[in-house]
Amino acid sequence: MRNRVRSCGRHLPQDAPAFTPETKRIPEGHGPGVPRPIWSQLCLRVLSVVADRLIGMSRFRLQPTPVQELALLEHCGHARFVWNLAVEQHSHWQPGRTAAPGYTEQCRQLTQARAENPWLAAGSVVVQQQGLKDFAQALANFFGRTHRRPTWRKRGRCEGFRIVAVRPGDVRRVSRKVGEVRVPKVGWVRFRWSRAVADGVKSYRVTRDRAGRWHVAFAVPPEPIAAPGTGAVVGVDRGVVVAAALSTGELLNAPTLRATEKARLQRLQRKLARAQRGSVRRGKVKTAIARLKARETDRRKDWVEKISTRLAGGFDVIGVEDLKIAAMTRSAKGSLDAPGRGVRQKAGLNRGILTNGWGLLVTRLEQKAPGRVVKVDPRFTSQRCSACGVVDREARESQAAFRCRSCGFACNADVNAALNVRFAAGHAVAARGGPPLGGPVNREPQRDLLLVR
């Protein structure tokens, strides 16, 4: 095609087209398995895409037929293919170069590519455009320092696509436990009606996990849980042995795999190590492992939903520690020049933190009880006595035992930390001096009220 550019991207013509049709095949996992065009525009403008408000997801289990599953996989392949093209285009961009096409220009380039490639035109334009929009949002999140840089998508991972402009008749209920959703170029696909679908759905996302399960998630504004209005305050201490300890004395543990399931997981992992890469046997073993891990993830998410709902509906203020989980779970292996120490022990600690769902619990609490979750400084919460306030590192005799050497107070160590969190959260004030739920605040004197008439 005209104005072909070199892959190094040193000479970039201003009128370079978006696609140059070539006969190179798509590598395994990087596209739907069709002749691969390459985007020749080598720059990408940073898009300032900001979400208007927090959108919650109401997810349902999708039940497609074998024919519909092939069509859904084709949509996933097109969305992944467009995403990877955007990543390839952005990988050649360097500071100081001319402005590159943004989302609007990329959609125009996509229209040209669909006219030149029949296999791409056979797919849904909504799926492909939303793949570009997802990349633009991911790039904006990266430059906003909230997420990592968007990278390549591989077949079998992060499978899914989004559909927008959903009409009221595109979602219907067939029976008591069965519903249907209209998917472009697929038709009506059934899903399990486990709860009511909120009215006014404008978009939804279809996903497929590693275990081969399909889900549809409708984007609806989340409904916060109302506070009881009793003024009750609770402190939550998160740990590895005890997932969450409440200041009320309750110890909560996140569910995991049973002993028989853990033994089966170990057998499957040994079998996976012996399987030849690329074989059918290895694929079956990976699917079996993914199903076991998906079962553990589902149990943890269900536990988080129940606990967060109970805390949001039972307490006015919820105190948690302000933990930097991403930094706490960073690997300790170091580098070749400076190798880390205790790498296996640190890996076990990281696994325990992630298994107990520390971050997910606080995220769901902030979504269900907005403005009522108070994050306190985590320093010395496990060493301070909740009765007398003395900080003593020797007071914690073991993981579960705490005994103050000053006043003799003794209780569970995690509960003592939760009591300290509750005390700090109960004394938290807003920016103007008032409590989190409102009340007396510190304000400047009002001139009109001070005038004497």
C-alpha positions as CSV (number, residue, x, y, z in Angstrom):
1,M,0.0,0.0,0.0
2,R,1.1,3.6,-0.5
3,N,3.2,5.5,2.0
4,R,4.5,2.3,3.5
5,V,6.7,2.9,6.5
6,R,9.5,0.9,8.0
7,S,8.9,-1.0,11.2
8,C,11.5,1.1,13.1
9,G,9.3,4.1,12.7
10,R,12.0,6.6,12.0
11,H,10.4,8.1,8.9
12,L,6.8,8.8,9.5
13,P,4.8,10.5,6.7
14,Q,2.0,12.7,7.7
15,D,-0.6,11.0,5.5
16,A,0.3,7.4,6.4
17,P,-2.8,5.2,6.4
18,A,-3.9,3.2,9.4
19,F,-3.4,-0.3,7.9
20,T,-1.0,-1.8,5.3
21,P,-2.3,-5.1,4.1
22,E,0.4,-7.7,4.3
23,T,0.3,-11.5,4.1
24,K,2.0,-12.1,7.5
25,R,0.1,-14.5,9.7
26,I,-1.0,-13.6,13.2
27,P,1.0,-15.4,15.9
28,E,-0.7,-17.8,18.3
29,G,-2.9,-15.9,20.7
30,H,-2.6,-12.4,19.0
31,G,-5.6,-12.4,16.7
32,P,-8.4,-14.4,15.2
33,G,-6.1,-16.3,12.8
34,V,-6.5,-14.3,9.6
35,P,-4.0,-12.3,7.5
36,R,-2.7,-9.6,9.7
37,P,-2.6,-5.9,8.6
38,I,-0.2,-3.6,10.4
39,W,-1.1,-0.1,11.5
40,S,1.4,2.2,9.9
41,Q,0.6,5.2,12.0
42,L,3.3,5.0,14.6
43,C,2.2,7.6,17.1
44,L,-0.8,7.8,19.4
45,R,-2.1,10.9,21.2
46,V,-2.7,10.6,24.9
47,L,-6.5,10.6,25.4
48,S,-7.9,12.2,28.6
49,V,-10.8,9.7,29.0
50,V,-12.3,10.0,32.5
51,A,-15.2,8.0,33.8
52,D,-18.1,10.2,34.7
53,R,-19.0,8.2,37.8
54,L,-18.4,4.8,39.3
55,I,-20.3,2.1,37.4
56,G,-21.1,-1.2,39.1
57,M,-21.5,-4.5,37.4
58,S,-24.4,-7.0,37.8
59,R,-22.9,-10.3,36.5
60,F,-24.9,-13.3,35.3
61,R,-23.8,-16.7,34.1
62,L,-24.2,-16.9,30.3
63,Q,-25.3,-20.2,28.7
64,P,-24.6,-20.1,24.9
65,T,-25.1,-23.0,22.6
66,P,-22.0,-24.5,20.8
67,V,-22.8,-22.5,17.7
68,Q,-23.2,-19.3,19.6
69,E,-20.0,-20.0,21.5
70,L,-18.1,-20.0,18.3
71,A,-19.6,-16.7,17.3
72,L,-18.8,-15.2,20.7
73,L,-15.2,-16.4,20.4
74,E,-15.0,-14.7,17.0
75,H,-16.1,-11.4,18.7
76,C,-13.5,-11.9,21.4
77,G,-10.9,-12.5,18.7
78,H,-11.8,-9.2,16.9
79,A,-11.7,-7.2,20.1
80,R,-8.3,-8.7,21.1
81,F,-7.0,-8.2,17.5
82,V,-7.9,-4.5,17.5
83,W,-6.5,-4.0,21.1
84,N,-3.2,-5.6,20.0
85,L,-3.0,-3.3,17.0
86,A,-3.4,-0.3,19.2
87,V,-0.7,-1.6,21.5
88,E,1.6,-2.1,18.5
89,Q,0.8,1.4,17.3
90,H,1.6,3.0,20.6
91,S,4.8,1.0,21.1
92,H,6.5,3.0,18.4
93,W,5.5,6.3,19.9
94,Q,8.2,8.5,21.5
95,P,8.1,11.9,23.1
96,G,8.7,14.8,20.8
97,R,7.1,13.3,17.7
98,T,4.1,14.7,15.9
99,A,0.6,14.2,17.2
100,A,-0.8,10.7,16.6
101,P,-4.4,9.7,16.0
102,G,-6.7,9.4,19.0
103,Y,-9.8,7.3,19.4
104,T,-11.8,9.2,16.8
105,E,-9.1,9.0,14.2
106,Q,-8.6,5.3,15.0
107,C,-12.3,4.7,14.4
108,R,-11.9,6.3,11.0
109,Q,-8.9,4.1,10.2
110,L,-10.9,1.1,11.4
111,T,-13.6,2.0,8.8
112,Q,-11.0,2.0,6.1
113,A,-9.6,-1.3,7.3
114,R,-13.0,-2.9,7.3
115,A,-13.5,-1.8,3.7
116,E,-10.2,-3.4,2.7
117,N,-10.5,-6.6,4.8
118,P,-13.6,-8.7,4.4
119,W,-12.8,-10.9,7.4
120,L,-12.8,-7.8,9.6
121,A,-16.0,-6.4,8.1
122,A,-17.7,-9.7,8.9
123,G,-17.5,-8.9,12.6
124,S,-19.4,-6.4,14.6
125,V,-18.3,-2.8,14.3
126,V,-19.5,-2.1,17.8
127,V,-17.3,-4.8,19.3
128,Q,-14.2,-3.4,17.4
129,Q,-14.9,0.2,18.2
130,Q,-15.4,-0.6,21.9
131,G,-12.1,-2.5,21.9
132,L,-10.4,0.8,20.8
133,K,-12.3,2.7,23.5
134,D,-11.2,0.2,26.1
135,F,-7.6,0.8,25.0
136,A,-8.0,4.6,25.2
137,Q,-9.4,4.3,28.7
138,A,-6.6,2.0,29.7
139,L,-4.0,4.4,28.3
140,A,-5.6,7.3,30.2
141,N,-5.5,5.3,33.4
142,F,-1.8,4.6,32.9
143,F,-1.0,8.3,32.4
144,G,-3.2,9.0,35.4
145,R,-0.9,6.7,37.5
146,T,-3.8,4.5,38.6
147,H,-3.0,1.4,36.4
148,R,-0.1,-0.2,34.6
149,R,0.7,0.4,30.9
150,P,-1.7,-1.6,28.6
151,T,0.0,-4.6,27.1
152,W,-0.6,-7.4,24.7
153,R,-3.7,-9.7,25.1
154,K,-3.3,-13.4,24.6
155,R,-5.9,-15.9,23.5
156,G,-7.5,-17.5,26.6
157,R,-6.8,-14.5,28.9
158,C,-8.8,-11.4,29.3
159,E,-11.3,-12.6,26.8
160,G,-14.4,-10.5,26.3
161,F,-16.0,-7.6,24.5
162,R,-18.4,-4.8,25.3
163,I,-21.7,-3.9,23.7
164,V,-23.2,-0.3,24.0
165,A,-26.4,1.4,22.9
166,V,-28.5,-1.4,24.4
167,R,-32.3,-0.9,23.8
168,P,-34.9,-1.9,26.3
169,G,-36.0,-4.9,24.3
170,D,-32.5,-6.4,24.1
171,V,-32.8,-8.0,27.5
172,R,-35.9,-10.1,28.4
173,R,-36.9,-12.7,30.9
174,V,-38.0,-16.1,29.5
175,S,-38.9,-18.0,32.6
176,R,-38.3,-17.9,36.4
177,K,-34.6,-18.7,36.1
178,V,-33.8,-18.0,32.5
179,G,-33.2,-14.7,30.7
180,E,-32.0,-13.8,27.2
181,V,-29.8,-11.0,25.9
182,R,-29.4,-10.0,22.3
183,V,-25.8,-10.0,21.0
184,P,-25.0,-8.4,17.6
185,K,-24.5,-11.0,14.9
186,V,-25.1,-13.8,17.4
187,G,-28.8,-13.5,18.3
188,W,-30.5,-14.2,21.6
189,V,-28.2,-15.9,24.1
190,R,-29.6,-17.3,27.3
191,F,-28.3,-16.5,30.8
192,R,-29.2,-17.6,34.3
193,W,-31.7,-15.2,35.8
194,S,-30.3,-15.4,39.4
195,R,-31.6,-11.9,40.3
196,A,-33.5,-9.0,38.7
197,V,-31.8,-7.0,36.0
198,A,-31.8,-3.3,36.8
199,D,-33.9,-1.1,34.5
200,G,-32.2,1.3,32.1
201,V,-29.3,-0.9,31.1
202,K,-27.3,0.9,28.4
203,S,-24.3,-1.4,28.0
204,Y,-23.0,-4.8,28.9
205,R,-19.8,-6.8,28.7
206,V,-19.5,-10.5,27.8
207,T,-16.4,-12.3,29.3
208,R,-14.9,-15.7,29.3
209,D,-12.6,-16.9,32.1
210,R,-9.8,-19.4,31.9
211,A,-12.2,-22.2,33.1
212,G,-14.3,-21.7,30.0
213,R,-17.3,-20.1,31.7
214,W,-19.1,-17.3,30.0
215,H,-20.6,-14.3,31.9
216,V,-22.6,-11.2,31.0
217,A,-22.2,-8.1,33.1
218,F,-24.8,-5.3,32.8
219,A,-23.4,-1.8,33.7
220,V,-25.8,-0.2,36.2
221,P,-25.2,2.6,38.8
222,P,-24.5,1.0,42.2
223,E,-27.1,1.5,44.9
224,P,-25.3,2.4,48.2
225,I,-26.5,0.8,51.4
226,A,-28.2,3.2,53.8
227,A,-26.5,3.7,57.2
228,P,-28.4,2.5,60.3
229,G,-28.2,5.9,61.9
230,T,-27.2,4.5,65.3
231,G,-23.7,6.1,65.4
232,A,-22.1,2.7,65.6
233,V,-18.4,2.5,64.7
234,V,-16.5,-0.7,63.9
235,G,-12.8,-1.3,63.3
236,V,-11.5,-4.0,60.8
237,D,-8.1,-5.4,61.1
238,R,-7.0,-7.5,58.1
239,G,-4.5,-10.3,58.5
240,V,-3.1,-13.5,56.9
241,V,-4.1,-16.1,59.5
242,V,-7.4,-14.3,60.2
243,A,-8.7,-12.6,57.1
244,A,-10.7,-9.9,59.0
245,A,-11.0,-9.2,62.7
246,L,-13.7,-6.9,64.0
247,S,-13.5,-4.7,67.0
248,T,-16.7,-6.5,68.2
249,G,-14.5,-9.5,68.8
250,E,-15.6,-11.5,65.8
251,L,-13.0,-13.3,63.7
252,L,-13.8,-13.8,60.0
253,N,-11.9,-16.2,57.7
254,A,-12.1,-16.2,53.9
255,P,-13.1,-19.6,52.5
256,T,-10.5,-21.5,50.5
257,L,-10.3,-24.9,48.8
258,R,-11.0,-27.9,50.9
259,A,-8.2,-30.4,51.7
260,T,-9.3,-32.8,49.0
261,E,-9.4,-30.0,46.5
262,K,-5.9,-28.8,47.5
263,A,-4.6,-32.3,47.1
264,R,-6.2,-32.6,43.6
265,L,-4.7,-29.2,42.7
266,Q,-1.2,-30.4,43.6
267,R,-1.7,-33.6,41.5
268,L,-2.8,-31.5,38.6
269,Q,0.2,-29.2,38.9
270,R,2.6,-32.1,38.9
271,K,0.8,-33.5,35.9
272,L,1.1,-30.1,34.1
273,A,4.8,-30.1,34.7
274,R,5.2,-33.4,33.0
275,A,2.9,-32.6,30.0
276,Q,4.5,-31.5,26.7
277,R,3.9,-27.9,25.8
278,G,1.3,-27.4,23.1
279,S,-0.2,-30.8,23.6
280,V,-3.9,-31.6,24.0
281,R,-3.3,-33.2,27.3
282,R,-1.6,-30.1,28.6
283,G,-4.6,-28.0,27.6
284,K,-7.0,-30.3,29.4
285,V,-4.9,-30.1,32.6
286,K,-4.7,-26.3,32.4
287,T,-8.5,-26.1,32.1
288,A,-8.9,-28.4,35.1
289,I,-6.5,-26.2,37.2
290,A,-8.4,-23.1,36.1
291,R,-11.7,-24.6,37.2
292,L,-10.4,-25.3,40.7
293,K,-8.9,-21.8,41.0
294,A,-12.1,-20.2,39.7
295,R,-14.0,-22.1,42.4
296,E,-11.7,-20.6,45.1
297,T,-12.1,-17.1,43.6
298,D,-15.9,-17.4,43.5
299,R,-16.0,-18.4,47.1
300,R,-13.7,-15.5,48.1
301,K,-15.8,-13.0,46.2
302,D,-19.0,-14.3,47.7
303,W,-17.6,-14.0,51.2
304,V,-16.5,-10.4,50.5
305,E,-19.9,-9.5,49.2
306,K,-21.7,-10.9,52.3
307,I,-19.2,-9.3,54.8
308,S,-19.2,-5.9,53.1
309,T,-23.0,-5.9,52.9
310,R,-23.3,-6.7,56.6
311,L,-20.8,-4.1,57.7
312,A,-22.3,-1.4,55.5
313,G,-25.8,-2.0,56.8
314,G,-24.8,-2.5,60.5
315,F,-22.4,0.4,61.2
316,D,-22.4,4.1,60.4
317,V,-18.6,4.4,60.3
318,I,-16.2,1.6,59.2
319,G,-12.5,2.0,60.1
320,V,-9.8,0.1,58.1
321,E,-6.1,0.4,57.9
322,D,-4.6,2.4,55.0
323,L,-2.5,-0.4,53.6
324,K,-0.4,-0.2,50.4
325,I,-1.3,-3.7,49.2
326,A,0.5,-3.3,45.8
327,A,3.8,-2.5,47.6
328,M,3.3,-5.1,50.3
329,T,2.8,-7.9,47.8
330,R,5.8,-6.9,45.6
331,S,8.2,-9.8,44.9
332,A,11.4,-9.9,46.9
333,K,13.6,-11.8,44.4
334,G,15.6,-8.7,43.6
335,S,18.0,-8.7,40.6
336,L,21.1,-10.5,39.5
337,D,23.4,-7.9,41.0
338,A,21.4,-7.6,44.3
339,P,19.4,-10.9,44.8
340,G,16.8,-10.8,47.5
341,R,16.6,-12.7,50.7
342,G,13.8,-14.9,52.0
343,V,12.1,-15.0,48.6
344,R,10.1,-18.1,49.3
345,Q,8.9,-16.8,52.6
346,K,7.9,-13.5,51.1
347,A,6.1,-15.3,48.3
348,G,4.1,-17.2,50.8
349,L,3.2,-14.0,52.6
350,N,2.1,-12.4,49.3
351,R,0.0,-15.4,48.5
352,G,-1.7,-15.2,51.9
353,I,-2.5,-11.5,51.5
354,L,-4.0,-12.0,48.0
355,T,-6.0,-15.1,49.1
356,N,-7.7,-13.2,51.9
357,G,-8.9,-10.4,49.5
358,W,-7.7,-7.4,51.5
359,G,-8.1,-5.0,48.6
360,L,-11.4,-6.3,47.4
361,L,-13.0,-6.0,50.8
362,V,-12.1,-2.4,51.2
363,T,-13.1,-1.6,47.6
364,R,-16.6,-3.1,48.0
365,L,-17.0,-1.3,51.4
366,E,-16.2,2.0,49.7
367,Q,-18.8,1.3,47.0
368,K,-21.5,0.1,49.3
369,A,-20.9,2.7,52.0
370,P,-19.5,5.8,50.2
371,G,-18.2,8.4,52.6
372,R,-18.4,6.1,55.6
373,V,-15.2,4.2,55.3
374,V,-12.3,5.8,57.2
375,K,-8.7,4.8,56.5
376,V,-6.4,5.2,59.5
377,D,-2.6,5.1,59.8
378,P,-1.6,1.4,60.3
379,R,1.5,2.2,62.4
380,F,1.6,0.7,65.8
381,T,-2.0,-0.6,65.6
382,S,-0.8,-4.1,66.5
383,Q,1.6,-2.9,69.3
384,R,-0.6,-0.4,71.1
385,C,-2.7,-1.5,74.0
386,S,-6.4,-0.6,73.3
387,A,-7.0,-0.2,77.0
388,C,-4.2,2.1,78.2
389,G,-2.6,3.2,74.9
390,V,0.9,2.1,75.7
391,V,3.0,1.0,72.7
392,D,5.1,-2.1,73.5
393,R,6.4,-4.4,70.8
394,E,6.9,-7.1,73.4
395,A,3.2,-7.1,74.3
396,R,2.3,-9.3,71.4
397,E,3.4,-12.7,72.7
398,S,2.4,-14.6,69.6
399,Q,0.3,-14.3,66.5
400,A,-2.9,-14.6,68.4
401,A,-2.0,-13.5,71.9
402,F,-1.7,-9.9,73.2
403,R,-0.9,-9.0,76.8
404,C,-0.1,-5.5,77.9
405,R,2.8,-5.4,80.4
406,S,1.6,-2.0,81.8
407,C,-2.1,-2.6,82.6
408,G,-2.4,-6.4,82.2
409,F,-5.0,-6.2,79.5
410,A,-5.1,-9.4,77.4
411,C,-7.1,-10.4,74.4
412,N,-6.7,-11.6,70.8
413,A,-4.0,-9.7,69.0
414,D,-6.1,-9.1,65.9
415,V,-9.1,-7.9,68.0
416,N,-6.8,-5.5,69.9
417,A,-5.6,-4.1,66.6
418,A,-9.2,-3.7,65.4
419,L,-10.1,-1.8,68.6
420,N,-7.2,0.6,67.9
421,V,-8.5,1.1,64.4
422,R,-12.0,1.7,65.7
423,F,-10.7,4.3,68.2
424,A,-8.9,6.2,65.4
425,A,-11.9,6.0,63.1
426,G,-14.3,7.2,65.7
427,H,-12.2,10.3,66.2
428,A,-11.8,11.0,62.5
429,V,-13.2,14.3,61.3
430,A,-14.0,15.8,57.9
431,A,-12.0,18.5,56.2
432,R,-14.1,21.2,58.0
433,G,-13.8,19.6,61.4
434,G,-17.0,17.7,61.6
435,P,-17.5,13.9,61.9
436,P,-17.8,11.8,58.8
437,L,-21.6,11.6,59.0
438,G,-22.1,15.3,59.6
439,G,-22.6,17.4,62.7
440,P,-20.9,20.4,64.2
441,V,-18.2,21.8,62.0
442,N,-15.5,24.4,62.3
443,R,-16.5,27.4,60.2
444,E,-15.5,31.0,59.9
445,P,-17.9,33.4,61.7
446,Q,-20.6,34.6,59.3
447,R,-20.5,38.4,59.0
448,D,-24.2,38.8,58.4
449,L,-25.0,36.9,61.6
450,L,-22.7,39.1,63.7
451,L,-24.3,42.4,62.5
452,V,-26.3,44.1,65.3
453,R,-29.4,45.7,64.0
